[in-house]
Amino acid sequence: MIYPAIDLMDGGCVRLLKGDFNKRTDYTVPPLDVAKSYAAAGAEWMHVVDLDGAKDGKTAQTDLILDVAAESGLKVQTGGGLRELAQIQRLLQGGVERAVIGSLAVTNPQMVKFWISEVGQERVCVALDVNIGEDGDPYPATRGWTEAGERTLWHVLDDYMGTGLKTILVTDIGRDGVEGGSNIDLYKQIMTNYPTLDLITSGGVGTLDHVAELKALNPHGVIIGKALYEERFTLEDAIAC
Protein backbone atom coordinates (compact mmCIF):
# COMPACT_ATOMS: atom_id res chain seq x y z
CA MET A 1 0.00 0.00 0.00
CA ILE A 2 1.43 3.36 -1.05
CA TYR A 3 0.81 6.24 1.36
CA PRO A 4 1.49 9.55 -0.43
CA ALA A 5 2.46 12.14 2.16
CA ILE A 6 2.07 15.85 2.71
CA ASP A 7 3.74 17.86 5.45
CA LEU A 8 1.97 21.04 6.55
CA MET A 9 3.36 24.30 7.90
CA ASP A 10 1.58 27.65 7.96
CA GLY A 11 -1.32 26.13 6.02
CA GLY A 12 0.78 24.98 3.06
CA CYS A 13 2.71 21.94 1.86
CA VAL A 14 6.41 21.79 2.71
CA ARG A 15 9.24 19.28 2.86
CA LEU A 16 12.19 19.26 5.24
CA LEU A 17 15.62 17.81 4.56
CA LYS A 18 16.51 15.24 7.24
CA GLY A 19 13.92 16.79 9.53
CA ASP A 20 15.76 20.14 9.65
CA PHE A 21 13.29 23.02 9.99
CA ASN A 22 15.95 25.35 8.59
CA LYS A 23 16.11 23.30 5.37
CA ARG A 24 12.54 23.74 4.24
CA THR A 25 11.08 23.69 0.73
CA ASP A 26 7.65 25.26 0.21
CA TYR A 27 5.25 24.08 -2.50
CA THR A 28 2.58 26.33 -3.96
CA VAL A 29 -0.16 23.76 -4.63
CA PRO A 30 -2.88 23.87 -1.93
CA PRO A 31 -2.91 20.78 0.33
CA LEU A 32 -6.47 19.81 -0.57
CA ASP A 33 -5.67 19.97 -4.28
CA VAL A 34 -2.65 17.72 -3.70
CA ALA A 35 -4.81 15.25 -1.78
CA LYS A 36 -7.48 15.17 -4.49
CA SER A 37 -4.84 14.56 -7.14
CA TYR A 38 -3.55 11.58 -5.16
CA ALA A 39 -7.07 10.17 -4.86
CA ALA A 40 -7.52 10.56 -8.62
CA ALA A 41 -4.24 8.70 -9.15
CA GLY A 42 -5.51 5.68 -7.26
CA ALA A 43 -4.34 6.18 -3.68
CA GLU A 44 -6.52 4.89 -0.87
CA TRP A 45 -4.66 6.38 2.09
CA MET A 46 -2.72 9.57 2.75
CA HIS A 47 -0.19 10.43 5.44
CA VAL A 48 -0.44 14.02 6.74
CA VAL A 49 2.00 15.60 9.19
CA ASP A 50 1.34 18.82 11.12
CA LEU A 51 4.94 20.01 11.25
CA ASP A 52 4.01 23.12 13.23
CA GLY A 53 2.53 20.76 15.81
CA ALA A 54 5.54 18.46 15.75
CA LYS A 55 7.87 21.40 16.31
CA ASP A 56 5.87 23.30 18.92
CA GLY A 57 4.18 20.42 20.74
CA LYS A 58 0.63 21.55 20.00
CA THR A 59 -1.63 20.91 17.04
CA ALA A 60 -1.87 23.79 14.57
CA GLN A 61 -3.37 22.41 11.34
CA THR A 62 -6.34 20.42 12.66
CA ASP A 63 -9.04 22.26 10.70
CA LEU A 64 -7.10 21.91 7.45
CA ILE A 65 -6.47 18.21 8.10
CA LEU A 66 -10.16 17.62 8.78
CA ASP A 67 -10.99 19.36 5.50
CA VAL A 68 -8.60 17.04 3.68
CA ALA A 69 -10.14 14.00 5.38
CA ALA A 70 -13.66 15.14 4.53
CA GLU A 71 -13.16 16.29 0.96
CA SER A 72 -10.25 14.36 -0.57
CA GLY A 73 -11.86 10.95 -0.89
CA LEU A 74 -8.86 9.42 0.91
CA LYS A 75 -8.45 7.69 4.24
CA VAL A 76 -6.18 9.94 6.27
CA GLN A 77 -3.69 9.15 9.00
CA THR A 78 -2.17 12.17 10.67
CA GLY A 79 0.13 13.25 13.46
CA GLY A 80 2.20 16.12 14.77
CA GLY A 81 1.75 17.73 18.17
CA LEU A 82 -0.85 15.28 19.49
CA ARG A 83 -0.55 15.49 23.26
CA GLU A 84 -4.07 14.88 24.57
CA LEU A 85 -6.75 12.26 24.11
CA ALA A 86 -9.27 15.00 23.29
CA GLN A 87 -7.17 16.08 20.30
CA ILE A 88 -7.08 12.52 18.99
CA GLN A 89 -10.80 12.07 19.50
CA ARG A 90 -11.55 15.30 17.63
CA LEU A 91 -9.56 14.06 14.65
CA LEU A 92 -11.09 10.60 14.65
CA GLN A 93 -14.63 11.89 15.14
CA GLY A 94 -14.02 14.44 12.38
CA GLY A 95 -13.20 11.82 9.76
CA VAL A 96 -9.52 10.96 10.23
CA GLU A 97 -8.98 7.19 10.17
CA ARG A 98 -5.83 6.91 12.25
CA ALA A 99 -3.94 9.17 14.65
CA VAL A 100 -0.16 9.04 14.49
CA ILE A 101 1.61 9.43 17.83
CA GLY A 102 5.30 10.30 17.75
CA SER A 103 7.24 11.82 20.63
CA LEU A 104 4.89 10.72 23.40
CA ALA A 105 5.16 7.13 22.25
CA VAL A 106 8.78 7.36 23.42
CA THR A 107 8.55 9.77 26.36
CA ASN A 108 5.22 8.65 27.85
CA PRO A 109 4.42 5.14 26.65
CA GLN A 110 1.94 4.48 29.45
CA MET A 111 -0.27 7.31 28.25
CA VAL A 112 -0.10 6.10 24.65
CA LYS A 113 -0.98 2.56 25.72
CA PHE A 114 -4.04 4.01 27.46
CA TRP A 115 -5.01 5.91 24.31
CA ILE A 116 -4.77 2.71 22.28
CA SER A 117 -7.13 1.01 24.72
CA GLU A 118 -9.54 3.95 24.58
CA VAL A 119 -9.84 4.52 20.82
CA GLY A 120 -8.92 1.07 19.53
CA GLN A 121 -5.80 -0.45 18.02
CA GLU A 122 -6.95 0.23 14.45
CA ARG A 123 -7.10 3.99 15.12
CA VAL A 124 -3.55 4.56 16.40
CA CYS A 125 -0.16 4.39 14.70
CA VAL A 126 3.03 4.81 16.71
CA ALA A 127 5.64 6.74 14.70
CA LEU A 128 9.26 6.17 15.62
CA ASP A 129 11.69 8.44 13.82
CA VAL A 130 15.20 7.12 14.31
CA ASN A 131 18.79 8.19 14.04
CA ILE A 132 21.32 5.42 13.55
CA GLY A 133 23.84 5.57 16.39
CA GLU A 134 27.56 4.96 16.23
CA ASP A 135 26.84 1.48 17.59
CA GLY A 136 24.62 0.78 14.57
CA ASP A 137 21.40 0.71 16.60
CA PRO A 138 18.41 2.94 15.78
CA TYR A 139 17.49 5.55 18.41
CA PRO A 140 14.08 7.27 18.25
CA ALA A 141 14.17 11.08 18.36
CA THR A 142 11.46 13.32 19.79
CA ARG A 143 9.92 16.80 19.43
CA GLY A 144 9.89 16.96 15.66
CA TRP A 145 13.28 15.21 15.48
CA THR A 146 14.97 18.01 17.43
CA GLU A 147 15.84 15.92 20.51
CA ALA A 148 17.91 12.75 20.41
CA GLY A 149 16.68 9.69 22.28
CA GLU A 150 18.64 7.49 24.65
CA ARG A 151 16.63 4.25 24.29
CA THR A 152 16.97 2.09 21.23
CA LEU A 153 14.09 1.34 18.90
CA TRP A 154 14.18 -2.25 20.15
CA HIS A 155 13.70 -1.18 23.78
CA VAL A 156 10.77 1.02 22.81
CA LEU A 157 9.05 -1.65 20.72
CA ASP A 158 9.62 -4.37 23.32
CA ASP A 159 7.79 -2.18 25.82
CA TYR A 160 4.69 -2.10 23.58
CA MET A 161 4.45 -5.82 23.00
CA GLY A 162 1.17 -7.20 24.36
CA THR A 163 -0.43 -3.76 24.72
CA GLY A 164 -2.60 -3.89 21.60
CA LEU A 165 -0.29 -1.82 19.43
CA LYS A 166 -0.88 -2.83 15.82
CA THR A 167 0.63 -0.26 13.44
CA ILE A 168 4.05 1.39 13.52
CA LEU A 169 5.68 3.89 11.22
CA VAL A 170 9.48 3.97 11.20
CA THR A 171 11.55 6.69 9.52
CA ASP A 172 15.32 6.77 9.21
CA ILE A 173 15.84 10.50 9.71
CA GLY A 174 19.20 10.46 7.95
CA ARG A 175 17.52 9.32 4.75
CA ASP A 176 14.42 11.51 4.89
CA GLY A 177 14.18 13.90 1.95
CA VAL A 178 17.50 12.71 0.50
CA GLU A 179 15.92 10.35 -2.05
CA GLY A 180 18.92 8.02 -1.89
CA GLY A 181 17.06 4.85 -0.95
CA SER A 182 15.47 3.48 2.20
CA ASN A 183 17.08 1.64 5.09
CA ILE A 184 16.12 -1.83 3.87
CA ASP A 185 18.21 -3.66 6.48
CA LEU A 186 16.46 -1.80 9.30
CA TYR A 187 13.02 -2.66 7.95
CA LYS A 188 13.97 -6.30 7.46
CA GLN A 189 15.11 -6.47 11.07
CA ILE A 190 11.90 -4.88 12.36
CA MET A 191 9.70 -7.25 10.37
CA THR A 192 11.71 -10.26 11.51
CA ASN A 193 11.74 -9.28 15.18
CA TYR A 194 8.16 -8.00 15.38
CA PRO A 195 6.05 -10.02 12.92
CA THR A 196 2.78 -9.12 14.66
CA LEU A 197 3.20 -5.41 13.93
CA ASP A 198 2.08 -3.72 10.71
CA LEU A 199 5.10 -1.73 9.52
CA ILE A 200 4.80 1.45 7.46
CA THR A 201 8.15 2.57 6.02
CA SER A 202 9.19 6.17 5.48
CA GLY A 203 12.21 8.06 4.21
CA GLY A 204 14.62 7.81 1.32
CA VAL A 205 12.42 6.96 -1.65
CA GLY A 206 13.66 8.68 -4.80
CA THR A 207 13.13 6.21 -7.64
CA LEU A 208 10.72 3.48 -8.68
CA ASP A 209 13.50 0.99 -7.96
CA HIS A 210 13.44 2.17 -4.35
CA VAL A 211 9.69 1.63 -4.28
CA ALA A 212 10.01 -1.86 -5.75
CA GLU A 213 12.74 -2.73 -3.23
CA LEU A 214 10.46 -1.78 -0.36
CA LYS A 215 7.46 -3.55 -1.85
CA ALA A 216 9.55 -6.73 -2.05
CA LEU A 217 9.66 -6.72 1.76
CA ASN A 218 5.84 -6.69 1.81
CA PRO A 219 5.40 -4.09 4.56
CA HIS A 220 1.95 -2.82 5.47
CA GLY A 221 2.67 0.49 3.75
CA VAL A 222 5.26 2.66 2.01
CA ILE A 223 5.21 6.43 2.53
CA ILE A 224 6.37 8.59 -0.37
CA GLY A 225 6.65 12.35 -0.07
CA LYS A 226 9.29 14.49 -1.73
CA ALA A 227 9.75 12.22 -4.76
CA LEU A 228 6.12 12.84 -5.73
CA TYR A 229 6.37 16.59 -5.15
CA GLU A 230 9.51 16.73 -7.29
CA GLU A 231 7.90 14.52 -9.97
CA ARG A 232 10.61 11.85 -9.90
CA PHE A 233 7.84 9.48 -10.91
CA THR A 234 4.05 9.39 -10.80
CA LEU A 235 1.91 8.00 -8.04
CA GLU A 236 0.25 5.74 -10.61
CA ASP A 237 3.64 4.21 -11.45
CA ALA A 238 4.49 3.76 -7.77
CA ILE A 239 1.21 1.95 -7.14
CA ALA A 240 1.72 -0.25 -10.19
CA CYS A 241 5.39 -1.17 -9.80
N, C-alpha and C positions, 0 to 999 in steps of 0.2 A: 504494500500500500504506500503510495507516494503522498506525503504531506507537504504541499507547497506552503511556504512560510512568509509571513510579513512581520516586520518589527516596527513598532509605532513609537514615535516621539513627536511631541507638539502637534498631534493630530495628523501627521503624515507618515509615509513609509520611509524607513532608513535602513542602512546596514552598517554594522560596526566591524572593524578589522580586529580579530582576536579579542573581541569583547571590550576594546578600548573606546571609551566615549569621546576621546579626542581624535579618533580616526573614524569619522562618521561620514557616510555618503547619503545625501538626501535624494529621493526620487519624487518626480512631480506628479505622477499618476495617483489620484485619490485612492485610499485603501479599499473602499467599497468597489470601485471599478476594477481594481486588481483582483479582488475576491471573485467578482462575477466572471471575469475572464478565465480564472482557474476552474470555476464550475463549468463553464462552456467547453473547456478543454478536456473535461472528463474526470476531474478530481472529485472525490467524495468528502474528504476531510481537509481542514486547513489549520495550520499552527500559527497562532497570533501571540506576539509578545509585547507587553506594555513595558517598554524600556524605561520610560520615566518612572514607572512603579518599581521596576527592578533596581534602579539606581537610588531612588529616594525612600524606598520602603513603604510606599503607599500607592494604591491604585490611582491612575490618572486618566486612563483612556476607556473606562468602563462603558460609557454611553456609546462611544464609537464601536467598541467591540460588540456590544449588543445589537447595534445596527447591522454590522456585518453578519452576525449569526442569524438575524431575522430576515435579511434581504438578499443574501448571497446565494442561497440554495445549497450551502455547504454545511457539514457538521464542523463545529469549531471547538478546538481545544485551546485554552489560553492561560497565560500566567504572567507574572511580573507584579511584585508588590503585594501579593495576597498574604495578609497577616491575621485575618479574622474569619471565623466561620460565616458570619453574616455577609461578608464580601463574596465568599464562594457561593453561598445560597442565592444571592442576588443574581450572579452570573448564570447559575444552573437554572433558576426559575425563569430567567429572561431568555433562555433559548440556547445557551452554551452547553455543549455535550459533556465536556470534561475540563476540570480545573487543574492547572499545572502548578505544582508547589515546588519551589526551588530551595531558597536559603533555609527556610524553617524546617525542611525535611532533614537538614543536617544539624541545625542548631537547636531544634526543639522537636525531636522525633515523636515524643509522647503526644504532643498536641496534634501532629499530623496523623498519627495512628487513630486518635479520637475522631478526627474529621473523616477519615476513611470509614469508620464505623457508623458515623452519622449520615453521610450522604451516599454511601455505597461504593464498593471497590471499582465499579465501572465508571464512576464519575470523577476519579482522582488519578492524576499521573504525577509521579515524583520525578522531578528533573534534577539530574546530578551533572553539573558542569565541571569537568575535571582538568587539572593540570597534571602532566606527567612529571613526577619527581625525579631527582637524581638517582634514586634507587630503582627507578623503572615502574613504580606503582602509581596508580592514578589517585589524586587527592581532590575531592570536591571543593570548589570555591563557593563563596557566598556574597550576598549583597551586590548582585549584578556583576559578579566576577571580580569585584574590587578587593575582596579579602580572601587570602589563602587559607585553606583548611589544614588541620593537623591530623585528621583521621583519614584512612584510606577509603576508597570506594568500597572495598570488600568489607571493612568494618561496618560501614553505614548500611550496606545491603543486608549483611548478616543480621543486623538489629531489626530489620523489617520482616524477616522470614516468620511466617505464621501469624502475621497481623492482618492479613487480608489484602495487602498490597498486590496489585495485579499488573499495572503498567508503569514502566520506567522509561525515561528519556535521558540518554547519555550523550554529552557533547565533549569532544576533546577541544578545549579552548584554543590550544596552539594551532589547530587546523581550521578554526572557524573563519570563514570569509577569505581564506587563502586559495581555495579551489585546487589544492594540490593532491587531493585524495583523502579518504577517510582512514581512521585508525582501525583497520580490519582486525588486527591481532587482538586489540582490546575488546571489540565486539564479539569475536569468537570466544574469548575467555569468559565474558559475561554470560553468553548463551550456554556455554558448557557448565559453568558453575551454578547458574540459576535458571534451570530449564522451565520452571513454573512461571517465570516472569515474562510478560510481553515487552520486548525491547524495541524502542524507537531510536533510530540512530540520527545523529545530527553533526554537521561540521565537515567541511573539506570537499564536498562534491563540486566538481568543476567540469566534468565531461560525462558523456553517456557511458563510457567504460567504467567510470567510478560508480555510476548508478547500477550497472550490471553486476559489478563486483559485490556491492552491498546486497543486491537482490539474491545473489547466489547463496548468501548466508541464511536467507529466509527469515529476516526479522519481522516483527509485527508491522513496522513502518520505517520509512526513510524520509527524513526532512530535507527539503531542498529550498534554499533561499536565494542567495546572491546570484547563483548561476542562471536562475530564471530571470531575475531582474536584468542581468547583463546580456541576456539572450545567447548564452553559450549553446543552448539547445532549447527545444520546445517542451512544454509539459506533456503534450501528446506523445512525443518521442520517449520521454522518461517513463511514462506509464506503460508504453508498449515494449520497451526494451527488455 
